[in-house]
Amino acid sequence: MTDIRTFMNENRGLAIELEKLLTSIKAMAPQNGGDGESEKCAALKKWLFLHGFEHLEQYDAPDSRVSSGVRPNLVATIPGQSDEHTVWSIAHMDVVPTGDLKLWNTNPWECVEKDGLLYGRGVEDNQQGLVSGVLAALYFIKNKITPAYTVKLLFAADEECGSDLGMVWLLKNTELFKKQDLILIPDGGDPKGETIEIAEKNLMWLRVHVFGKQTHGSRPDSGANACLAASELALKINGLEKVFDKRDPLFEPPYSTFQPTMRLKNVDGINIIPGEDVSCFDCRILPCYTLAQVKEKVDEICSEVEKKYGVKIEYEVPQKSESPASPADAPVVRKLAEALKKVHGIDAKCIGIGGGTVAAELRREGIDAAVWSTLDDQAHQPNEYCKVENLLADAMTLVEMFR
């Protein structure tokens, strides 16, 4: 049987080959101008079969917006000695758009290797986690080792746009996951690979539409300034940071944030008082508060501003997420911490994050999950890169997790 470290070094080229294949296929959601993950999923499925994966199942979520009509979720299984629980590694196939191409030094849809780094859109987010899981599974396949417990790799759809046709759909329409499963999500981490994410802040996006009365800039008395009302509204919503003011050192920053972000164009001239104004807010709230509590305060603020400025305010919530934390002593967290210590001598620590992963969907269903990886946090950036050594090191950790 090949030593783990030797195996990873011998299969370095195979990992890069798979990264190059995946990067060459644009797998973006229709909201991002793409045609979904079907082409990428088919290429991945073919590659896995050619390299010895015998148990592949595809779960298709219907989506009429894409040419294939579906958003595929692929599961590869390595049967274990026991099915008492399953050990999962969950990655996603979809990527985000490239952004301004002038900011890229290479073609983002061609994986370029240079000085131990792989450049291209998706090479880190989330292909590093995807490929490290595949490489770890190949260790068992090529060495003809049966793991103690069944191992499953999930390659999910739609993560970048909310997971409604990925993890959310799978939880509603399948019985893939059990509460006793050990679920690892290599989709977030730090350059040393020492942090294990066990909690996410609750998320609420707001899109607020203020309706006033347009008038001439010299006659504010004859109108209702929607821009002025929206400005006070923004300050008051931002002020909720002092209302929901508890702190939790698990997170960075350790407090809830209520930040005004995007604001749409209102009028075409400086001498026009706007009759309408649309502004947006990104709210990241500590799990000790519920979104219902936040919404109640937002409603109070809207009512106050309406009365003060004589305007009408409506808002929608384009995205929201609310989930409990996984315990710091959950089996998957303990197992991962033990693997990091054994393989790399790392003393892991638990953290919470303000961002979102599919772990939130699982935790809402009472299923513990741990998010971890060794990466430089290049997600969504121009010149996104993946360190090959990080990918191989993570694959070694996963081998220990799987066995």
N, C-alpha and C positions, 0 to 999 in steps of 0.2 A: 504494500500500500504506500502510495506516494505521500511524503510529508506535506502538510498543508502549505507551508511557505514555499516549498519547491514547486508544488502544483500551481500556485498562483503565478509564480515567476515564469513557469513553462507555458502558461496560458495567457500571458499578458497580451500577446498578439491577437488572440481570439477575442478578448475583451474589447480591444481597439477596433477589430473588425465589426463587432456588433454595434459599437457606438457609431461607426461610420455609416453603417446601413441605416440605423434608426434616424440619424441626423439628416440623411438625404431625402427623407419623406416628410412633407409638411403636414403635420397632424394638428390642425387648429380647429376650434369650435366654429360653427357658423357665425356666432356673435363676433368672432375675431376675423371674419373673412375667410374661413377655411371650410373644408369639406369633411371634417371629422377624422376619426382614427382608423377607418376600415382598411385603407391601403397599408398603413403602418402595422396594424394588427396582423394582416395577412402575411406580410414579409417576416414579421417576428415569429409567427406560428410556423412558417416554413423553415426558418432558421433553427428553431428549437427542435423540430421533428428530425431535421438532418443531423443534429448533434445529440440525439439519443433520448429526447423527451418523448415518452410514449403515451402519457396521459394528459391530453389537452382538451379542455372544454371551453366553449364560448357562450357567453350570455349576452344577447343582443337587446339593447334598449331601443325601442322604436323612435325614429326621429325623421320626419318627412322633410326636414330642411336640408338634409345631406343626400348626395346622389345614391348611396347604398341603401338609404332608408333606415339605417340602424347605427347605433353607437356601440361598438363591441367592447366587452369586458372579457378578458382571456384569463383562464386559470390553468396553471401547470401543476401537476401533483407528483410528488415522490412518495409512494406508499411506505408507511412505517410498520414497525412491529406491532404498534398499538394505535387504535383510533380513539383512544380515550379523550385526547385533545389533539388539535392541529397546531403546528407552528407555522405562522404566516409571515411572509414578507410582501408588503403591498407597495407598489409603485404605480405611477400613472403614465400613460402614453402620450397624452396631449401636451402641447407646448403653447407658449404665448407668441404673438407676432414679434418681428425683429426690431420694430421701431425704426428710427432714422438710419438708413443703410450707410450714410456718410460717416457714422460713428464706429462702424465695423472696420477692422483691419483685414478681415478675411471674408469670404462668402459664408454667411451664417448657415446656409443649408448644405455646407460641405465641411465635414469634421476634419480639421487640420491639426496634425500633431507637431508640436515644437517644444523642445526642452522639457519633456516630461508632462506637458500640458496638452489637453485636447480642446480646441476652440470650435464653437458652433452653437446654434440655438438648440437648447435642450440637453446639451452634453452633461450638465450638472443637474438641472431641474427638468425631468427627474430621471434621466437616463443613467446617471451614476448609480442611483439606488436600484434601478431596474437591472442593470448589468451586473452589479455586485451580487444581487440575489440569484441571477442566472448562473454566475460563476461558482457561487457556493453550492448550488444544486448540482452542477456538473461534477463537483468533487465527489459526490455520492454516486452519481451515475457512472462516471468513468472508472471509479474504483470498486464498483459493484457492492457498495455499502448500503444496507437497509437502516435508515435512521430509527431511533427508538420510537418516535412518534411521527405520524404522517406530516410531511412538509408540503405546503402549498404556496405558490407564487401567484399573486394577483396583479395583472397588468390592466389598470382601470382606465375608463374613459372620463372625460368631462371634468377633471379635477380643477382646471384653471378657471372654470366658469360656474363653480358651485356644486358640482358632483350630482346634480339631479338625475343625470343619465349614467352615472357611475355608481359610486358607493351608496347614495341615497336610493337609487333604483334597485340595487342588489339587496339592500336590507329589506325593502318592501316586497320584492318579488322572488326571493330565493331564501333558502335556509342554509346558506353556506357557513355562517358563523355561529359558534357556540360560546357561551359565556366563559367556559373554562379554557378556550383557545388562548394561545400566546401570540399576540399580534404586534409585529414590529413594522414601523413605517419609516423607511430611510428617505425622508423628504424634508429634512431640516437638521441643523446641527451647528458645529463650530469647527475651527481649523484643527483642534486637537482631538476631536471625537470624544470629549469627556462629559458632555451634557446630554441628559435624557429628558426630553420634554414630556411632561405628564399632565399638563393643563393648558388651556387656551382661554384668553379673555373672551367674554361674550362680545359679539359683533352686532352693531346696528348701523346701517347706512341710512341716511335721511336725504330725501330730495324735496325741498320745501318751495312751494309756489305761493308768492305773495301777490294778491290782487288789490291794486289801489285805483287811482284815477290819474291818467296822464294829463299834464298841463304845461304851460309855458314856464320856463325857468324863472321868470320874473314874477309869477303869480302862484307861489306855492299854496296860498290861501284858497285857491279855487280847485285844487286837486288833492290827491292823497298819495304821498311819495312812497312808492313801494320799495325803492332802494333804501331809503332812510329806515323804514320799518324792518327791512331784511337785515340791515346792519345791526340794529339793536337786537334783533332776534339772534344773530350770530354771536354777539357778545354774551347774551343770556345763556345760550346753549353751551358755549364754551365755559361759562361760569358754573355749569353743573359739575365740573371737576372739584369745586369746593363744597358741593352738596354730597356727592358720592365720593367721600374723601378718605375712605379707609385705604390702608397700604398693605401690600403683600410682597415680601422680599423674594418670593418665588419668581416674580416678573420683573422685567426691565422695559420701561419705567415701572416702578412698583405701585402705580396708581392708575385710576381710570382716566381715559382721555376722551375729550369731546372736541374734535377739531373741524373747523370750517375748511372745505377743500375747493371743489369746483364751483364756479359761478358762471352762469350763462349770460350772454350779451343781452342787454335790455333795450336801449334806445340808440339811435344813430347820431344824435347831436348833443353837445354839451349843454345847450340851452333848453333841453327837454327834460322835464321831470317824469321819471318812469311810472307807468301805470301797472307794470308787472315786473316781477323779479324772481328768478329761480336760482337757488343756491343749494349746495350739498354739504353734508357733514359725515365724517367717518368717526364713529364712536366705538371705542374699545374699552369694555367694562369688566372690572374684576368679577370673577364668578360668584362672589358673595352677594352680588346684587342681581336681581332679575331684570329682564328686558321690560317686563310689565311695570316695574317700579320706574324705570327710566321713561317709558312712554307716558306715564301719568304726569311726570314733571314737564316733559315736552309739551303736552297738551295744555298745562297750566301756563307755560311761557307763551304759547301761541295765543291763548285767550287774552293775556295781559297786553301783548303787542297789538292785537286787533283793536282792543278798546282804546288804547292810547293814540293810535294813528289812523283809526277809521278805515282799516283795511280788512280783507278777508284772507285767511291763511289756510291752505290745504297742504298736506304732505303725504308722501308715500315712503315705503321702506323697501328699496330695491334688493337689499340683501340683509339677512339676519342669521345669527347662529348663537346657540346657547347650549352649553354642555358642562357637566360636572368634571372634576379632575379625576384622573386615575390615582389610586393610592400609591404613595412612594414605596410601599412594600408589596405592591401587586406582583404576582408570580413573573410576569413578563419583564417587569423592571428589575427584579432580583436576578433573573436569569441573564439579562443583558449586562447588568453590572458585573456579574461573575465572569461572563465571557470576556468583557473588556479587561478585567484584571488579569485573567489567565493568559490571554493572547498577547496583550500589549502592555500589561503592567499599569493600566490606567485606573485611577480611583474616580469613578463616575459621580456626578452630582445631578440632582433633579432640578428642573427649572420649569417655568411657565413662559408662554410666548403671547405676543399680541396678534400675531398672524393666525392664519387658519389652515388646517389640514383635514384630511378625511378622518383623522382620529376623533374629531368632535362628533361625527355622525355615529361612530361606534360607541363612544362613551354615553351618548344620549340613550342608547339601547341597553346600557348596563354592561357593556363589554369593554374591559380595560385594553388600552393600547399605549404603546410607547413610540415616540418619534425620535429618531436618532440618525446621525450620519457624521462623517468626517469631511467637511467641506469649507470652502472659503466664502460661501454665501454669494454666489454669482447670479442667483435667480433673477430673470427678467432684465438683466443688464446687457448693454452692447459688449461684444467681445467676451461673452460668457465662456468660462472655461471649467474643465474638470482636471484635477490632478490624478494622473494614472495611479500613483502610489496610494492615494486616498481610496480609490476604487478597489485596489487589490487588498488593502488593509481592512476595509469594510467587509469584503468577501470572506476574509479569514475569520472575522468576528462572527459573521453569519454561519459559517461552518460550525463553529463552537455552539452557537445558539441552536442550530438544527439537530445536533447530536446530543 
